[in-house]
Amino acid sequence: MDPFAGPAQGLNDDERTSVVRMLFWIITALLTLAVLATLARAMLRGSVGDRPPAAYDLDVYRDQLREVDRDLARGVVSEADADRIRTEVSRRILAADAALQEHEQSAGKSGGLTSLGLTLAVTIVGSYAIYTQLGAPGYGDLALASRIEAAEILREERPSQETAEASLDEPSAPPNVDPDYVVLVERLRQAVVTRPDDVQGHELLSRAEGRLGNYAAAHTAKAQVLALKGDKATATDFSEYADLLILAAGGYVSPEAEGVLERTLSMNPADGPARYYFGLMMSQTGRPDTALRVWDQLLREGPADAPWIAPVSSQIEEMAFRAGVNYAMPAIGTGRGPSADQIEAAQGLSPAERMEMIQGMVTGLSDRLATEGGPVEDWAQLISALGVLGQMNQANAILINAREVFSDDPRAADILSRTADRVGLE
């Protein structure tokens, strides 16, 4: 049934969206008012029902007056004593009544009403503050395809390396730097000017500038190293160059740095720093789901003392939250990365050839598990790999099979459930 049937027929998409948004805010406002009215009624009724001490004093004093009349009727006290007692009790009744009236006035004006006002203010302001942080004011929901398209546009239109560096303040010298070291670095700068083809000199200068926090100068020197090495430049050289570019941009992965990362991974698909920065780039361009998969695999492969483990561990739970995944940290180093022979085989392959090789590795793992079986970690790795390749139907079939194989193993079931959440399977 069309919710816009009747008066809303004939509206274009923007107008229909405005109507939906208006209805949302009307319903939200009515629900908020209903909740606040319930709170107000409970608070005001609670404050009226609370009896102050003066009210109990009045009850006692009135009982005393009735007791005096009974004693007088029985002849226990004389008329004179009864009058004296009545006068004293009446004085106390007047004082208690005055105290009770003062309490009711103060409670009505400053107690209940003030508490009610504070509660309403905190509820309204707090709700708005939470919504502005966790919600998206004025922003309609997007389909998955639209979000991916928006992420691609963000990735293509993001600032360049030069723009990013220009937006940062001038780097300050790190504390406790030996003045003699600064002098040596200055001499090294002068030396490479006179010997522009000295690879080792530029390499030393790049490292020295990096130690001083001059990352822009460091990546300039590293670029010269790559130019001088030519075809002899290694994956580590390109990985270090990408690292310096990103540090010079304040942690931002620019299009130029992305190109260097791709060159690094084409030469060494297992390069840890490049994979970490690739995940960071995906998170910065609206794809926390991809970043989560990349970083999760880094944690599973380890080793635990790898330099990228600490930054991944400190950010991956937030990444999972952004990706909408109920994530649990895996045991570091329990997964299996590519072997040395597989890494060597990937050297010099084109992206299409590397994808074909990865597909072959996935197929081999799938065949081995189907014929020989294996630990649950291998099944989880296969499901994750299929998810990365976009073969979700196959990943779901493997997940169903794995749950049957490990139906009596609670630990394995937990690992498979976390893998399914991470990949996006039920």
QUICOR-V714718 format. One record per residue. BURIAL is b if it has 24 or more other C-alpha atoms within 12 Angstrom, else e. D_FIRST is the distance of its C-alpha to the first C-alpha in Angstrom with 2 decimals. Layout:
burial d_first
BURIAL D_FIRST
BURIAL D_FIRST
//
This chain:
burial d_first
e 0.00
e 3.78
e 6.22
e 8.78
e 8.08
e 11.48
e 14.44
e 13.20
e 12.74
e 15.77
e 16.39
e 17.94
e 17.40
e 20.13
e 18.89
e 15.37
e 17.30
e 19.55
e 16.90
e 15.53
e 19.20
e 20.10
e 17.49
e 18.81
e 22.34
e 21.73
e 20.32
e 23.15
e 25.70
e 24.74
e 24.95
e 28.23
e 29.64
e 28.84
e 30.67
e 33.53
e 33.93
e 34.22
e 36.80
b 38.70
e 38.92
e 40.18
b 42.71
e 44.09
e 44.37
e 46.05
b 48.56
e 49.49
e 50.07
e 52.49
e 56.10
e 58.68
e 62.26
b 63.65
b 61.67
e 63.31
b 66.68
b 66.26
e 65.66
e 68.82
b 70.95
b 69.92
e 70.83
e 74.17
b 74.87
e 74.22
e 76.42
b 79.26
e 79.16
e 79.36
e 82.26
e 84.09
e 83.73
e 85.13
e 87.99
e 87.05
e 87.20
e 89.28
e 88.00
e 88.95
e 87.11
b 84.05
e 84.00
e 84.38
b 81.52
b 79.27
e 80.03
e 79.16
b 75.94
b 74.89
e 75.46
e 73.22
b 70.53
e 70.58
e 70.30
b 67.41
b 65.58
e 66.00
e 64.68
e 61.66
e 60.78
e 61.14
b 58.84
b 56.12
e 56.29
e 56.15
b 53.38
e 51.28
e 51.77
e 52.13
e 51.09
b 47.80
b 46.57
e 47.67
e 46.08
b 42.86
e 42.96
e 43.64
e 40.84
b 38.30
e 39.67
e 39.65
e 36.07
e 34.75
e 37.02
e 36.71
e 32.91
e 33.00
e 35.75
e 33.98
e 30.79
e 32.88
e 34.54
e 31.75
e 28.71
e 28.10
e 28.08
e 26.15
e 25.27
e 21.74
e 21.00
e 22.15
e 21.35
e 24.41
e 25.32
e 25.31
e 27.49
e 29.88
e 30.11
e 30.86
b 33.48
e 35.10
e 35.38
e 36.89
b 39.29
e 40.42
e 40.87
b 42.53
e 46.04
e 49.15
b 51.95
e 54.14
e 51.56
b 50.92
b 54.63
e 55.30
e 52.81
e 54.78
e 57.94
e 61.26
e 61.84
e 64.39
e 67.10
e 66.43
e 68.60
e 71.89
e 72.47
e 76.06
e 77.62
e 79.65
e 76.47
e 75.20
e 78.53
e 78.25
b 74.77
e 76.12
e 78.93
b 76.47
b 74.52
e 77.74
e 78.71
b 75.62
e 76.16
e 79.58
e 78.33
e 74.94
e 75.02
e 75.60
b 72.55
e 73.75
b 74.40
b 70.87
b 69.50
b 71.58
b 70.61
b 66.89
b 67.28
b 69.54
b 67.17
b 64.34
b 66.50
b 67.09
b 63.38
b 63.86
b 60.95
b 60.76
b 64.43
b 63.93
b 61.24
b 63.37
b 66.26
b 64.08
b 62.86
b 66.53
b 67.09
b 64.34
e 65.79
e 69.27
e 68.19
e 66.16
e 65.24
e 66.92
e 64.33
b 62.62
b 59.09
b 60.51
b 61.77
b 58.34
b 56.72
b 59.24
b 58.64
b 54.88
b 55.62
b 57.86
b 55.38
b 52.70
b 55.20
b 56.37
b 52.81
b 52.43
e 50.28
b 48.00
b 47.54
b 48.00
b 47.35
b 51.09
b 51.10
b 48.16
b 50.22
b 53.14
b 50.98
b 49.77
b 53.44
b 54.39
b 51.79
b 52.70
b 56.22
b 55.46
b 51.92
b 53.06
b 54.23
b 53.04
b 53.25
b 51.46
b 48.61
b 48.36
b 48.25
b 45.72
b 43.40
b 44.20
b 43.36
b 39.94
b 39.26
b 40.38
b 38.07
b 34.77
b 35.00
b 35.94
b 34.56
b 37.23
b 39.85
b 39.16
b 39.72
b 42.88
b 44.33
b 43.53
b 45.46
b 48.34
b 48.58
b 48.58
b 51.24
b 53.43
e 56.30
e 56.09
e 58.69
e 57.02
e 56.78
b 53.04
b 52.20
e 52.65
e 50.37
b 47.67
b 47.92
e 47.69
b 44.51
b 42.52
b 40.82
b 39.54
b 38.41
b 36.51
e 34.85
e 33.79
b 32.52
e 30.49
b 32.74
b 34.28
b 37.75
b 41.14
b 44.36
b 45.96
e 49.65
b 51.35
e 53.12
b 51.74
b 49.86
b 51.61
b 51.80
b 53.26
e 56.88
e 59.73
e 59.95
e 56.25
b 56.58
e 59.66
e 57.92
b 55.19
b 57.80
e 57.53
e 54.41
e 51.85
e 48.28
e 47.22
e 50.22
b 49.56
e 45.96
e 47.37
e 49.93
b 47.35
e 45.31
e 48.54
b 49.21
b 45.75
e 46.31
e 49.73
b 48.48
b 45.78
e 48.42
e 50.81
b 48.35
e 47.38
e 51.05
e 52.91
e 50.37
e 50.82
b 50.12
b 46.62
b 47.23
b 47.51
b 44.22
b 42.56
b 44.25
b 42.99
b 39.36
b 39.74
b 41.41
b 38.71
b 36.13
b 38.25
b 38.46
e 34.68
e 34.97
e 32.28
e 31.86
e 35.62
b 35.77
b 33.25
e 35.32
b 38.47
b 36.94
e 36.07
b 39.60
b 41.22
b 39.56
e 40.94
e 44.37
b 44.54
e 42.73
e 45.83
e 46.43
e 44.60
e 45.95
b 44.70
b 41.27
b 41.12
b 42.20
b 39.58
b 36.81
b 37.98
b 38.15
b 34.59
b 33.38
b 35.50
b 34.30
b 30.61
b 30.35
e 29.01
//
